[in-house]
Amino acid sequence: MRKLVLATVLLLVCAGSLLAQRTTAKPPKPYGALPSAGQVKWHEMEMYAFIHFSINTFTNKEWGYGDESPTLFNPTDFDADAIASIVKSAGLKGIVLTCKHHDGFCLWPTKTTEHNISKSPWKNGKGDMVKEFSDACKRHGLKFGVYLSPWDRNNKDYGKPEYIKTYRAQYRELLTNYGPVFESWHDGANGGDGYYGGSREARYIDKATYYDWDNTWKILSELHPNAVIFSDIGPGCRWVGNEKGYAKDPCWSTITFEPEDPNQKLCPGISIKNLENGTHNGKQWVPAEVDFSIRPGWFWHESENGKVKTAAQLLDHYFLSVGRGANMILNIPPDRRGHIYETDAASLAEFGRLVKQMFAVNYAKGAIAKASNVRGKSAQYAASQVLDGSRYTYWATDDKVKNADLTLQLKGKKSFNVIKIRENIKLGHRVNKWAVDVMQDGKWQEYASGVAIGSCRLIRGKKVTTDRVRLRIIDADACPCIGEFGLYAEPQTATETPVANKKSENYKKSWKVVSSNQNIKDAALAIDGDSKTFSTLPSGADAALTVDMGAEAAISGFCYVPRQDRSVSGIIDQYVFKVSKDGINWEKAAEGEFSNIKNNPIEQLISFPGTIKARYIQLVPVRTLDGGRATVAELGIVSAIK
């Protein structure tokens, strides 16, 4: 009897040992380029705010020249807590502040230049706006980031070695006094016309060597080792290649950087081929950041108060950025009071409501999850892991299985139109092709398919009702590791408060082109009220576009709309604008640049210092982006369209 009991015990021990072997398995090996710890935290944020607020807010410009007086900066009712509260209401997780834009004006009392907030009348020169934003972020549970323009159109030493010392000192001040910092933002605009301490000239630098970025960025790694660096080429996160609010599909977080010009050395500020898509199996993990503004411009302009993106439009951008594995940085420019304008605030609050409500109920919760293969048959990698709400617990297959299915049997029939899929990115980009099927009338029907998953893939389709959903991994570079698979319903958008007003172009009916342009077949396209069409001007001395408005008008500015077909050919970036009462004697009303027009080809609104009476107007292109013949989609005047 004792022998029988002993044998039974041994049998049970062996069975337990075998069971233990069946319920544990070695974790999958990471595949390809991997995110750093800081990048993992950055991915988790998904969306945050950009705040452009500086001298330009008070001069009605997008790029200041550098000669603006600090006395212009004087918000009448600034409230960082109110701004932070609005940012949080939108569901955004942080703020990146433009501490210094290209004009060189610093929003903190820096020791490096007199061109700073201490020379402004705001708070009698005792204010520190960077500190107010940083402290407000802490109080509201938001993370804080800094934007420090490398280009400084005010500094007398820009273009010389001395400026790099100044730039690094400014960088160290920001990172020492206003942390912790989650992101450091560095624009690709470098060199050109500027004030430069009174010299008023054009200065250009060698982008590849001048800033010595490796040593400049060491300051960040020293003080905030988990913060990410944004630039055209990262190394923390990359520019998505446009300012229109989308990433291309697919958008890989990995990339092998390829300059448009193969002779150029890789550095911030040069043109890169594959920013919008990234690279499948790219050499580096440098995810895309989608930067765009809630308004057409980056700084607040009164003329854009009726052009604020609606909550529904913001939600579209959310799906086109976060939904494709990128992070979304939404620019929200305060007005001259130091407030977020009411229309903007209403749109942001409604957007935040839509996103929160959309993810409030996961219709996959409580489902029975089954997979065609489970790694080592271990519970650690079971299909059910996709339902626990964690990004980093995951369903995985055996190493050799790169084509597998995961099926959810829902708790009754559910209606949804949004599907969320995540990979455990700590193990790399692994899935290449995928598809999602729904059971309809007893048969599987494909609902969506695509390439790449990454940190977040959101599928937005027509509402469907079913009790079974299937994720098919069609092709993978390594065994799939799926962290989440959820089902959601997009809420109905409330009645929109913000409305994008369209200005009337009827005032142009009496206009006629009277320059040598009249011999060009498409001349009238520049004043036809349709921004989808454009006129191509002659070359040389006849390039000016001259218009007879038919009657004298009081003009306080003009607007130029560049071609809207995504081509930069002929887009004017430097101009002279003239006016005349008789078409013979001309007066120069304005000259300058259309700032940032290459990356943000929106309507350019130029205001005059005062009002001018004239019957004839003339736009003279001084320079185009590509050096070719100038193109004009629309030319208009300001006073007649208000």
C-alpha positions in Angstrom: 0.0 0.0 0.0 2.9 2.4 0.9 4.5 1.7 -2.5 1.2 2.5 -4.2 0.9 5.8 -2.4 4.6 6.7 -3.1 4.1 5.9 -6.8 1.0 8.1 -6.9 2.8 11.0 -5.3 5.7 10.7 -7.8 3.2 10.6 -10.6 1.5 13.8 -9.4 4.9 15.5 -8.9 5.9 14.6 -12.5 2.5 15.8 -13.8 2.9 19.0 -11.9 6.3 19.5 -13.3 5.1 18.9 -16.9 2.2 21.3 -16.3 4.6 23.9 -15.0 6.6 23.5 -18.2 3.5 24.0 -20.3 2.4 27.2 -18.5 5.8 29.0 -18.8 7.7 30.0 -21.8 10.7 32.1 -22.7 9.8 35.6 -23.7 10.2 36.6 -27.3 13.4 38.2 -28.3 13.2 41.9 -29.1 13.2 42.6 -32.9 14.9 45.4 -34.8 15.4 49.0 -33.5 13.9 49.5 -30.1 12.6 52.6 -28.2 14.5 54.0 -25.2 12.8 54.2 -21.8 12.2 57.9 -22.5 10.6 57.2 -25.9 8.4 54.6 -24.3 7.0 57.2 -21.9 6.7 59.7 -24.8 4.6 57.2 -26.8 2.3 56.8 -23.8 1.5 60.6 -23.8 0.0 60.4 -27.4 -1.1 64.0 -27.5 0.0 67.3 -26.0 -0.2 71.1 -26.7 2.2 73.5 -28.4 2.0 77.1 -27.2 3.2 79.8 -29.5 3.1 83.1 -27.5 5.6 85.9 -27.9 6.4 89.2 -29.6 4.7 87.9 -32.8 1.4 87.8 -30.9 1.6 91.6 -30.6 3.0 92.4 -34.1 0.6 90.1 -36.0 3.5 88.2 -37.6 4.4 84.5 -37.9 8.1 85.1 -37.9 9.5 88.2 -36.2 12.5 90.0 -37.8 14.4 90.4 -34.6 14.1 94.2 -34.4 10.9 94.3 -32.3 11.0 96.2 -29.1 10.5 94.1 -25.9 8.1 96.9 -24.8 5.5 95.5 -27.3 5.1 92.3 -25.1 2.4 93.1 -22.6 -0.5 90.6 -22.2 -3.3 92.3 -20.3 -4.7 89.4 -18.3 -2.3 86.4 -18.6 -3.3 83.3 -16.7 -1.2 80.2 -17.1 -3.5 78.2 -14.9 -6.5 79.0 -17.1 -4.5 77.9 -20.2 -3.3 74.7 -18.5 -6.9 74.0 -17.5 -8.1 74.3 -21.1 -5.3 72.1 -22.4 -6.2 69.5 -19.8 -9.9 69.7 -20.8 -8.9 68.6 -24.3 -7.3 65.5 -23.0 -3.8 66.7 -23.8 -1.0 65.5 -21.6 1.5 68.3 -21.6 2.6 71.7 -23.0 5.6 72.6 -25.1 6.2 76.3 -24.8 8.0 78.5 -27.4 10.5 79.9 -25.0 12.3 81.7 -27.8 11.2 81.9 -31.4 13.2 83.0 -34.4 13.0 86.7 -33.4 15.2 85.9 -30.4 12.8 87.3 -27.7 13.1 85.2 -24.6 10.1 84.6 -22.4 12.3 84.3 -19.3 14.8 86.8 -17.7 17.8 85.2 -19.3 21.3 86.4 -18.5 22.4 85.9 -22.1 20.6 88.8 -23.9 18.8 92.0 -23.3 16.1 90.9 -25.7 14.0 89.3 -23.0 10.9 89.6 -20.9 12.6 91.6 -18.2 12.7 94.5 -20.6 8.9 94.4 -21.2 6.3 96.3 -19.3 4.6 93.0 -18.3 4.7 92.8 -14.5 7.0 95.8 -14.6 9.8 93.7 -16.0 9.6 91.2 -13.1 7.8 88.5 -14.8 8.9 85.0 -15.9 6.5 83.4 -18.3 8.4 80.2 -18.7 8.2 79.7 -14.9 4.5 80.5 -14.9 3.8 77.9 -17.5 6.1 75.3 -15.9 4.5 75.8 -12.5 1.0 75.7 -13.9 1.8 72.3 -15.6 2.9 70.9 -12.3 -0.3 72.0 -10.6 -2.5 70.6 -13.4 -0.7 67.3 -13.8 0.7 68.1 -17.2 4.3 67.5 -18.5 6.4 70.5 -19.6 8.6 70.9 -22.7 10.7 73.7 -24.2 11.1 75.1 -27.7 14.3 77.0 -28.2 14.8 78.3 -31.7 18.4 77.7 -33.0 18.0 80.6 -35.4 18.1 84.0 -33.7 17.4 87.0 -35.9 18.1 89.5 -33.1 21.5 88.3 -31.8 24.5 90.1 -33.2 26.7 87.0 -33.0 24.4 84.7 -35.0 26.5 82.9 -37.6 29.6 83.2 -35.5 31.1 80.8 -32.9 30.2 83.1 -30.1 26.5 82.5 -30.6 26.7 78.8 -29.9 28.0 79.7 -26.4 24.9 81.9 -26.0 22.6 79.3 -27.3 23.9 76.6 -25.0 23.8 79.0 -22.1 20.1 79.6 -22.9 19.5 75.9 -23.2 21.1 75.2 -19.8 19.1 78.0 -18.1 15.8 76.5 -19.4 16.7 72.9 -18.5 18.1 73.8 -15.1 15.5 76.2 -13.8 12.2 75.0 -15.3 12.3 71.2 -15.3 11.5 68.4 -15.3 11.2 68.5 -19.1 9.7 65.7 -21.2 10.6 67.1 -24.7 13.1 69.6 -26.2 12.0 71.1 -29.5 14.4 72.4 -32.2 13.1 74.0 -35.3 14.6 73.3 -38.7 14.5 77.0 -39.7 18.2 78.2 -39.7 19.6 81.3 -41.2 18.4 84.1 -43.5 17.5 87.8 -43.3 17.5 89.3 -39.8 18.2 92.3 -37.6 21.4 90.7 -36.1 22.1 93.6 -33.7 21.5 96.3 -36.2 23.4 94.9 -39.2 20.2 94.1 -41.1 21.6 91.5 -43.4 21.2 87.9 -44.5 23.4 85.3 -42.6 23.6 81.7 -43.5 25.3 78.8 -41.6 26.5 75.3 -42.3 23.6 73.3 -40.8 25.7 70.2 -40.5 28.5 71.7 -38.4 27.5 75.1 -36.9 25.4 74.0 -33.9 27.6 71.0 -33.1 24.3 69.3 -32.1 25.9 66.3 -30.5 27.5 68.4 -27.8 24.6 70.9 -27.6 22.2 68.0 -26.9 24.5 66.6 -24.2 23.1 69.3 -21.9 19.7 67.6 -22.1 21.0 64.1 -21.6 22.9 65.3 -18.6 20.0 67.2 -16.9 17.0 65.2 -18.2 18.1 61.8 -19.4 14.6 60.5 -20.2 13.5 63.6 -22.2 13.2 63.3 -26.0 14.7 65.6 -28.5 12.5 66.7 -31.5 14.1 67.8 -34.7 13.8 66.9 -38.4 15.9 63.9 -37.6 15.2 63.3 -33.9 17.1 61.6 -32.2 14.1 61.3 -29.8 11.2 61.9 -32.2 11.1 63.2 -35.8 9.2 65.8 -37.7 6.4 64.1 -39.7 7.3 66.1 -42.8 4.3 68.4 -42.9 2.3 70.9 -40.7 -1.1 69.8 -41.9 -1.9 67.4 -39.1 -1.4 63.9 -40.5 1.0 61.0 -40.8 1.0 58.9 -43.9 -0.2 55.3 -43.7 1.7 53.3 -42.7 3.8 55.4 -40.3 6.7 53.3 -39.0 8.4 54.4 -35.8 11.6 53.1 -37.2 13.4 55.0 -39.9 16.6 55.0 -42.0 17.1 58.7 -42.7 17.7 59.5 -46.4 18.5 63.1 -47.4 16.8 64.3 -50.6 20.2 65.4 -51.7 22.5 62.4 -51.2 25.5 64.8 -51.0 24.1 66.5 -47.9 25.3 65.5 -44.5 22.4 64.3 -42.2 21.5 67.1 -39.8 18.4 69.1 -38.7 17.1 71.5 -41.3 17.7 69.5 -44.5 15.1 67.8 -46.6 14.5 64.1 -45.8 12.8 61.7 -48.1 10.8 59.4 -45.9 9.7 61.4 -42.8 5.9 60.9 -43.3 6.1 57.1 -43.6 9.3 56.2 -41.8 11.0 53.0 -42.8 10.0 49.4 -42.4 12.8 47.8 -40.5 14.5 51.2 -40.2 17.9 51.4 -38.5 16.7 53.7 -35.7 13.6 54.1 -33.5 12.7 57.7 -34.1 8.9 58.0 -34.1 6.9 60.7 -35.8 5.4 63.7 -34.2 2.5 65.4 -36.0 2.6 69.2 -35.4 -0.3 71.4 -36.6 -2.3 74.4 -35.3 -5.9 74.8 -34.3 -5.8 77.9 -36.5 -4.2 78.5 -39.9 -1.2 80.2 -38.4 1.0 79.3 -35.4 0.6 82.6 -33.5 -2.8 84.2 -32.7 -4.2 86.6 -35.3 -7.5 88.3 -34.9 -8.3 87.7 -38.6 -8.3 84.0 -37.9 -10.9 84.0 -35.1 -13.4 82.6 -37.5 -11.1 79.9 -38.9 -10.6 77.8 -35.8 -10.7 74.0 -36.3 -13.9 72.4 -35.0 -13.9 69.5 -32.6 -14.9 67.2 -35.4 -11.9 68.4 -37.4 -9.6 67.9 -34.5 -10.9 64.4 -34.1 -10.1 63.7 -37.7 -6.5 64.8 -37.1 -6.4 62.6 -34.0 -7.2 59.5 -36.1 -4.6 60.6 -38.7 -1.8 61.0 -36.2 -2.3 59.1 -32.9 -4.3 56.5 -34.9 -1.3 55.9 -37.1 1.2 55.4 -34.3 2.5 59.0 -34.1 2.1 61.6 -31.4 0.0 64.6 -31.9 1.2 68.1 -30.8 -1.6 70.6 -31.3 -0.7 74.3 -31.3 -3.0 76.5 -29.2 -1.9 80.2 -29.4 -3.0 82.6 -26.7 -4.3 86.0 -27.7 -3.1 89.4 -26.6 -4.9 89.1 -23.3 -2.9 86.0 -22.5 -6.0 83.8 -22.9 -7.0 81.0 -25.1 -9.6 82.6 -27.4 -13.2 81.6 -26.5 -13.8 79.8 -29.9 -10.6 77.8 -29.5 -11.4 76.9 -25.9 -14.9 75.7 -26.9 -13.5 73.5 -29.7 -10.9 72.0 -27.4 -13.4 71.2 -24.7 -15.7 69.4 -27.1 -12.7 67.5 -28.6 -11.7 66.3 -25.2 -15.3 65.2 -24.5 -15.4 63.2 -27.8 -12.2 61.4 -27.1 -13.0 60.6 -23.5 -16.5 59.4 -24.3 -15.2 57.3 -27.3 -12.9 55.3 -25.0 -15.2 55.2 -22.0 -16.6 51.8 -23.0 -14.6 48.9 -24.5 -17.1 46.5 -26.0 -14.4 43.8 -26.0 -14.4 43.8 -22.2 -15.5 40.5 -20.9 -15.1 38.7 -24.2 -13.7 35.2 -24.5 -10.4 35.5 -26.4 -8.9 32.6 -28.3 -5.9 32.4 -30.5 -4.7 30.0 -33.2 -1.3 29.8 -31.4 -0.1 30.7 -28.0 3.5 30.9 -27.1 4.5 27.7 -25.3 0.8 27.3 -24.5 1.6 29.6 -21.6 -1.0 31.7 -19.8 1.5 34.5 -19.7 1.1 34.9 -23.5 -2.6 33.9 -23.8 -5.0 35.7 -26.1 -6.8 37.1 -23.0 -3.8 39.4 -22.3 -5.1 41.8 -25.0 -8.1 42.6 -22.8 -6.5 43.5 -19.5 -6.0 47.2 -20.4 -2.2 47.1 -20.3 0.1 47.9 -23.3 2.8 45.7 -22.1 1.1 42.4 -21.2 0.5 40.7 -24.5 -0.6 37.8 -26.6 2.4 36.2 -28.4 3.0 33.2 -30.6 5.8 30.7 -30.9 8.8 32.1 -32.7 8.2 30.3 -35.9 4.5 31.4 -36.1 4.2 34.7 -37.9 0.8 34.2 -39.3 -1.9 33.8 -36.6 -5.5 34.7 -35.6 -7.0 36.0 -32.4 -10.8 35.8 -32.0 -13.0 37.6 -29.6 -16.4 36.1 -28.7 -18.2 39.1 -27.3 -20.8 39.2 -24.5 -23.7 39.5 -26.8 -24.0 41.6 -29.9 -22.2 44.9 -29.8 -22.1 47.9 -32.1 -18.9 49.8 -32.7 -16.9 51.7 -35.4 -13.5 52.2 -33.8 -10.9 49.4 -33.2 -7.7 49.9 -31.3 -4.7 47.6 -31.7 -1.3 48.0 -30.0 1.9 46.1 -30.2 4.2 45.8 -27.1 6.7 48.3 -28.6 9.3 47.4 -26.0 9.9 44.4 -28.2 10.0 46.4 -31.4 7.9 46.8 -34.6 7.0 43.2 -35.4 3.7 43.1 -37.4 3.8 43.9 -41.0 0.4 43.1 -42.5 -2.9 42.6 -40.6 -6.6 42.5 -41.1 -9.7 42.6 -38.9 -12.8 40.6 -39.7 -16.4 40.7 -38.2 -18.9 37.9 -38.2 -21.9 38.8 -40.3 -24.8 36.3 -41.1 -22.6 33.4 -40.1 -19.6 34.4 -42.3 -16.4 36.3 -41.7 -16.3 39.6 -43.5 -13.2 41.7 -43.7 -13.7 45.1 -41.9 -10.3 46.6 -42.4 -6.7 45.7 -43.3 -3.4 47.5 -43.3 0.3 47.6 -42.8 2.1 48.3 -39.4 0.6 48.5 -35.9 3.2 49.9 -33.5 2.3 51.9 -30.5 -1.3 52.6 -31.6 -3.4 51.7 -34.6 -6.9 53.1 -34.7 -9.3 51.8 -37.3 -12.3 54.1 -37.9 -15.0 52.7 -40.1 -18.8 52.3 -40.4 -20.7 51.2 -37.4 -21.1 47.4 -37.4 -23.0 45.1 -35.0 -21.6 41.6 -34.3 -20.8 39.2 -31.5 -17.5 37.9 -33.0 -14.4 39.8 -34.1 -11.1 38.4 -35.5 -7.6 39.9 -35.7 -5.6 38.2 -38.4 -1.8 38.7 -38.4 -1.1 38.1 -42.1 2.6 38.7 -42.1 5.1 39.5 -39.3 8.9 40.0 -39.2 9.0 38.3 -35.8 6.3 36.5 -33.7 3.6 39.0 -33.0 3.3 40.5 -29.6 -0.1 42.2 -29.3 -0.7 44.3 -26.2 -4.3 45.5 -26.8 -7.3 44.8 -29.0 -10.3 46.9 -28.2 -13.7 47.9 -29.7 -15.2 51.3 -29.3 -18.0 53.6 -30.6 -17.4 57.1 -31.8 -19.8 59.5 -30.1 -22.0 61.9 -32.0 -20.5 65.3 -32.3 -22.4 68.0 -30.5 -23.5 71.1 -32.4 -20.3 72.9 -33.3 -19.8 76.2 -31.6 -16.8 77.2 -33.8 -17.6 77.7 -37.5 -15.0 78.3 -40.1 -16.3 81.4 -41.7 -15.7 81.9 -45.4 -15.1 85.4 -46.5 -16.9 86.8 -49.5 -14.9 87.3 -52.7 -17.7 89.3 -54.4 -15.8 92.5 -54.1 -13.4 91.3 -56.8 -16.1 91.2 -59.5 -15.0 94.7 -60.6 -11.3 93.9 -60.6 -9.2 93.6 -63.7 -5.6 92.6 -64.3 -3.9 95.5 -66.1 -0.2 94.5 -66.0 1.5 92.6 -68.8 -0.1 89.7 -67.2 -3.2 90.4 -69.2 -1.7 88.6 -72.1 -1.4 85.4 -70.0 -4.4 83.1 -70.4 -4.7 82.3 -66.7 -4.1 85.9 -65.4 -7.6 86.2 -64.0 -7.2 83.1 -61.9 -5.3 85.2 -59.4 -8.5 87.1 -58.6 -11.3 84.7 -59.3 -12.1 83.9 -55.7 -11.1 80.2 -56.1 -7.9 79.2 -54.3 -7.8 75.9 -56.1 -6.8 77.7 -59.3 -3.7 79.8 -59.7 -2.0 82.2 -62.1 1.6 81.8 -63.2 3.3 85.2 -63.6 5.8 86.1 -66.3 9.5 86.1 -65.5 11.9 89.1 -65.2 10.7 92.7 -65.0 7.1 91.7 -66.0 6.6 89.5 -63.0 4.5 92.0 -61.1 0.8 91.3 -60.8 -1.1 94.7 -61.2 -4.8 95.0 -60.6 -7.3 97.8 -61.2 -10.0 97.5 -58.5 -12.3 99.7 -60.5 -12.7 102.3 -57.7 -10.7 103.8 -54.9 -10.8 101.8 -51.6 -9.4 102.2 -48.1 -6.8 99.4 -47.7 -5.3 98.3 -44.4 -3.5 95.3 -45.8 -3.4 92.6 -48.4 -3.6 88.8 -48.6 -1.7 86.3 -50.8 -2.8 82.7 -51.2 -0.2 80.4 -52.5 -1.1 77.5 -54.8 -2.9 74.8 -52.9 -1.9 71.7 -54.9 1.0 70.7 -52.6 3.6 71.9 -55.1 6.1 74.6 -53.9 6.8 75.6 -57.5 6.6 79.4 -57.8 5.4 80.0 -54.2 6.4 83.6 -53.3 8.4 83.9 -50.1 9.7 87.5 -50.4 7.6 90.3 -51.8 7.0 94.0 -52.3 3.4 95.3 -52.4 2.6 98.7 -54.0 -0.5 100.9 -54.3 -1.5 103.7 -56.6 -4.4 106.0 -57.1 -3.8 106.5 -60.9 -1.8 103.4 -62.0 1.2 105.7 -62.8 2.5 106.9 -59.5 3.2 104.1 -57.0 3.8 103.9 -53.3 5.4 101.0 -51.5 2.9 99.8 -48.9 4.8 96.8 -47.6 7.7 94.5 -48.2 9.1 91.4 -46.5 8.7 87.7 -46.3 5.9 85.2 -46.1 7.2 83.3 -43.1 7.1 79.5 -43.0 5.1 79.4 -46.2 6.9 76.3 -47.5 5.8 74.1 -44.6 2.5 75.9 -44.0 1.2 77.2 -47.3 -1.9 79.0 -46.0 -3.3 82.5 -46.8 -0.7 85.1 -45.9 -2.3 88.2 -44.3 -0.1 91.3 -44.2 -1.3 94.4 -42.3 -0.1 98.0 -43.1 0.8 100.4 -40.3 -2.2 102.5 -41.3 -4.9 102.8 -43.9 -4.1 103.7 -47.5 -6.5 104.9 -50.2 -5.8 103.4 -53.6 -7.5 102.1 -56.8 -4.6 100.0 -58.1 -2.6 97.3 -56.3 0.6 95.5 -57.3 2.3 92.4 -56.0 5.9 92.2 -56.9 7.5 88.7 -56.3 11.1 89.3 -55.1 11.9 85.6 -54.5 10.1 82.2 -54.9 10.8 79.0 -53.0 12.2 77.2 -56.1 13.6 80.2 -58.0 10.9 79.8 -60.7 8.2 81.9 -62.1 5.8 83.2 -59.4 2.4 81.7 -58.9 -0.6 83.3 -57.2 -3.8 81.4 -56.3 -5.5 84.5 -54.9 -4.6 88.2 -54.3 -6.9 90.2 -52.1 -7.1 93.3 -49.9 -7.9 93.4 -46.2 -10.3 96.2 -45.6 -12.8 94.9 -48.2 -13.0 91.4 -46.7 -13.6 92.3 -43.1 
